[in-house]
Amino acid sequence: MDNKVLDLIKTSRDDDAKKCLPTSSPALEKWFVTLEELVQHQEERSKFRYTESMNDYKQTRVLMLVLGALAVALAFAVGFTLLAQ
């Protein structure tokens, strides 16, 4: 029975695996609830981190474009100054 449960878990069939385990134990039921809460927390954190990283990416992209434009403008100014003499 344990191997069947492990095989179901490996194939991401958690609900079927839960049905195979005896659920009469309050500790086991509490463990399942805690695991579900952990999964929900991880999903929320992943979404938050994704949003946060996308915001950082956008800010960095704008900063790099501004710095690139400043570098080009400085190059033109130096070039014009050197050629004007």
Residue, then its C-alpha position, 0 to 999 in steps of 0.5 A: m500500500d505504501n508503494k501505491v501511495l508513493d507512486l500516486i504522489k510521484t505522478s502528482r495524483d495527491d488526491d488519490a493518494k490521500k484516499c488510499l491513506p487511512t484518515s482516521s488519525p487526527a494527526l494525519e488529517k492535521w498534517f494534510v491541512t498544514l501541507e495544503e496551507l503550505v502549498q497555498h503560501q508557496e503559490e502566493r509567494s511565487k506570484f508575489r515574487y514574480t510580480e516583484s521581479m517583473n517590476d524590478y526588470k521594468q525599472t532596470r530596463v528604463l534605467m539602462l535606456v536612460l543611461g544609454a541615451l546619456a552615454v550617446a549624448l555625452a559622446f556626441a558632446v565630446g565629439f562635437t567639442l573636439l571637432a569644433q576646435 
